[in-house]
Amino acid sequence: MSDIDPFAQAAEEIATAALKAKRRAAERRAAKVKLVRSEKDAPMKLSEQEQKLADQSKQMRLYRAWKRSEFEAMLTGPNGTDWRVLATNLRRLTLDHAEDLIAYVRGARWMRESDLRTRQAALALIANRIIRLRLENGLAPMDDSLPGEAMTAFEIIRSELRVLT
C-alpha cells in the first residue's frame, strides 16, 4: 500500500497555477508571523551599564582562560618542574614568609637567567599571589615603598628578575 493519498494527489493536479501561488504566499506570510514575536516574548535588552558589565565579565573569562592555558603550556615546557615548584611555594606563602620567597627567587637560576617573557610571567604569578595574600589579610593590595624606605618583597623580587613594571 502506498503512502500517497490519491485524493490529495488528484486535487493538486486539478488546482490552477494561481491557486498554487496563493497557497505559497499564505505559507510565506505564516512563516513571517512565526518569526515576529510579541514584546513579552522578545529577549530583554540590557541597559548600557549592564551590557558593559556583561562584556567585561565575558572578556575577563576569556582572559583568565587564556592565562590558564598559557600556564599549562609552561608546566609542559622545558622548565615544567620548576614552574610546579614555584606554584607550590606560592600556595604555601604567608605574610610572615616573604623572606623565604625572596631566597627562593635568588636561588632559582632557571628563573633569573631565562628570557624576558618567562621572567615577566614568573613576576606576574608572584605579584598575583602577593596581592591576593594581602587582600585576604585585610591589607591594601599593593604597598610599594616610598623613597628612603626599605624595599618590599615584590620590589626586591622584581629587581632580582630585572623586570620593569
Residue pairs with C-beta under 8 A, 6 or more apart in sequence:
46 54
70 121
71 83
71 125
74 80
74 83
74 118
74 121
75 83
75 84
77 83
79 110
79 114
79 118
82 108
82 110
82 111
86 104
86 108
86 111
86 122
86 125
86 126
87 125
89 100
89 101
89 104
90 101
90 125
90 126
90 129
91 129
93 100
93 101
93 129
93 130
93 133
94 133
95 133
95 134
95 137
98 153
99 153
101 126
101 153
101 157
102 153
102 156
102 157
102 160
105 111
105 112
105 126
105 157
105 160
105 161
106 112
106 160
111 118
111 119
111 122
111 161
112 119
112 160
112 161
112 162
114 122
116 163
119 161
119 162
119 163
120 163
122 161
123 157
123 158
123 161
123 163
123 165
126 154
126 157
127 154
130 153
130 154
131 141
131 142
134 140
134 141
134 142
134 143
135 141
142 154
143 152
144 152
144 154
144 155
145 151
145 152
145 155
151 159
158 165
